[in-house]
């Protein structure tokens, strides 16, 4: 059973999550072509990929490079450089 304090607890939890996201650092959103250029710079990158969205599904990609996180989405699957460590996720969520 949730009482009047339930809403306050949910708001506090949402604020804590928002603060954690802010503390995690910048996420750089870029066009798919620029993302592929970034991937070509290093042979030892891991890329997280998820295929989700509505009404049309998009491919979402994220990687880190030199301490920053980079994100892109595209209508079609990307060709990744050989040797890329691909990690498939159910969903990638970024703030904003």
Secondary structure, 3 states (H helix, E strand, C coil): CCCHHHHHHHHHHHHHHHHHHHHCCCEEECCHHHHHHHHHCCCCCEEEEEEECCCCCEEEEEEEECCEEEEEEECCCCCCCCCCEEEECCCCCCCC
